[in-house]
Amino acid sequence: MPILEFRNVDKIYNKMTQALTDVSFTVDEGEFVTIIGPSGSGKSTILRCINRLVDATKGEIVFDGHNINRADKKEIRQIRKKTGMIFQHYNLVDRLSVIENVLHGRLGHKSTISGVAGHYSEREKENAFIILEKLGLTEQAYKRCDELSGGQKQRVGIARSIMQEPRLILCDEPIASLDPSSSKIIMDHLSNINQTMGITCILNLHQVDVATKYSKRIIGLTQGRIVYDGPTEDLAKETIYEIYQSSEGELITDVG
Amino acid sequence: MLDETMKKAPRPQNQTSVFVKRKRTFTIVFVSVFALFTVSAVVTNYDVIKGFESIPQSIVWIAKNFVPNAQAWEKLPKILEKLIETALLSIAVTVCAAVCAFFFSLLGTRTTKVNPWISRLVRIVAAFFRNVPDVVWAILLLFSFGQNILTGFFALFFATFGMLTRTFIETIDEVSSSCVEALHATGATPLQTVFQGIIPSSVPEIISWVMYMIETNIRSSTLIGILTATGIGALFDLYYKRMDYSAASLVVILTVILVIVIEIISNQIRKVIM
């Protein structure tokens, strides 16, 4: 059953810059999909259209039966509750503790007043600690986020999104600022969440090798158009060159 | 590396060299500053040599007259009372203006604005309040409130409000745009985002600016007090017009001490919260 469907979506920024052109694809529940493509090809725009951080200009986006483009403020909040998001720069509140940042994932489920006051139930706190344990962050729970390393911060970001109990997690370049070993930890966690909890994941990645290793399906984006959408095994070398608009020997993956 | 037999390395063609450009800029700036000085000195009949010559004279005069004597020290309790009044007023004004400015600035930031037009309006209003000097506010408000402590309060309030709104807009945009995006993405309401994201991440900068404005306001309230006949400014004005220079100097010295003490305290607070 498709959880997400893009139908002929266009996005034009400031009536000038064409970011997406006629983008159509569907994602089934429980899939782990990676979008690859050069910088500025519209990968982030696709993710941000899904939770309406960005409004699509044309076309329809259907998430879990709701038409996202026509959603009003209240519906947008419902949609965002069900979609977690992970960012390249983690986007945590650095001056707050790890546990508080994790609990921010509950804000969408709370009344404005109790969210403003930062009042969380014992069950929510217990859940937060369970998630932190799974991600190996129990010792860091009361530390301020600016004391953490990049890899730890990204794990807090993951914990925050799981705390939402989402149907879908959007990962915008989750490992672009991390070293290879932290990157592996993050990718393993994401893949694990997808398999054990059945949460659908859509990722943007720059690393083609990581993408082919972790996901069964790949979407290739060039200048706002989908040029490849299919199983990872069928992704030919030529297609990768086409996606990055380069020829053999010009990509970092060609080295070695 | 650099031996003379070596071939010259290529440099960009058909472009002015950066070194020539720098030299040109420096010459232009120097010449224009000198020209500005000369023109304004001629227009205002300012004699440079005479100006410098009068410095020793004025120092002697100050040393003779502006020294607190025994009589002046007798007025110490009264001066201190007014000084404390002025300091408390400045703190009260700044805190009130800061609270108002914070919520007002939320409408003006890129990250939390309701719509671009309101944001523009907020910035214009803030610029207006900021660019009218507090002394001018005091003179304008004298018509409606008379020589009253309220006049000084509102004059400082308006100027502080304008200044803080602008700085808060910049601070919030700089500090919290990334976490605001993340909190929006979790489905948090705007008010939750403000209290869970913006306030925690910008509180040190905000306190730092409020401290700075308290210092500034103690200084300006002295001046405004002269106009509104309240606080330490009025006392200074009184002694000065009576030609009781030694008492007036005690007022000045104590005000300077107060400002320095406040500055030291706020530096300590900044160190702790940063």
Chai-1 contact restraints between the chains, C-beta under 6 A:
chainA,res_idxA,chainB,res_idxB,connection_type,confidence,min_distance_angstrom,max_distance_angstrom,comment,restraint_id
A,N51,B,A185,contact,1.0,0.0,6.0,A-B,restraint_1
A,R77,B,G187,contact,1.0,0.0,6.0,A-B,restraint_2
A,R80,B,A185,contact,1.0,0.0,6.0,A-B,restraint_3
A,R80,B,G187,contact,1.0,0.0,6.0,A-B,restraint_4
A,K81,B,G187,contact,1.0,0.0,6.0,A-B,restraint_5
A,M85,B,A185,contact,1.0,0.0,6.0,A-B,restraint_6
A,H89,B,S178,contact,1.0,0.0,6.0,A-B,restraint_7
A,N91,B,S178,contact,1.0,0.0,6.0,A-B,restraint_8
A,N91,B,C179,contact,1.0,0.0,6.0,A-B,restraint_9
A,N91,B,E181,contact,1.0,0.0,6.0,A-B,restraint_10
A,N91,B,A182,contact,1.0,0.0,6.0,A-B,restraint_11
A,V93,B,C179,contact,1.0,0.0,6.0,A-B,restraint_12
A,V93,B,G197,contact,1.0,0.0,6.0,A-B,restraint_13
A,V93,B,P200,contact,1.0,0.0,6.0,A-B,restraint_14
A,V93,B,S201,contact,1.0,0.0,6.0,A-B,restraint_15
A,R95,B,P200,contact,1.0,0.0,6.0,A-B,restraint_16
A,R95,B,S201,contact,1.0,0.0,6.0,A-B,restraint_17
A,L96,B,P200,contact,1.0,0.0,6.0,A-B,restraint_18
A,G105,B,T186,contact,1.0,0.0,6.0,A-B,restraint_19
A,L107,B,T186,contact,1.0,0.0,6.0,A-B,restraint_20
A,L107,B,A188,contact,1.0,0.0,6.0,A-B,restraint_21
A,L107,B,Q192,contact,1.0,0.0,6.0,A-B,restraint_22
A,G108,B,T186,contact,1.0,0.0,6.0,A-B,restraint_23
A,G108,B,G187,contact,1.0,0.0,6.0,A-B,restraint_24
A,G108,B,A188,contact,1.0,0.0,6.0,A-B,restraint_25
A,T112,B,T189,contact,1.0,0.0,6.0,A-B,restraint_26
A,T112,B,L191,contact,1.0,0.0,6.0,A-B,restraint_27
A,G115,B,Q192,contact,1.0,0.0,6.0,A-B,restraint_28
A,V116,B,L191,contact,1.0,0.0,6.0,A-B,restraint_29
A,V116,B,Q192,contact,1.0,0.0,6.0,A-B,restraint_30
A,V116,B,F195,contact,1.0,0.0,6.0,A-B,restraint_31
A,Q164,B,T186,contact,1.0,0.0,6.0,A-B,restraint_32
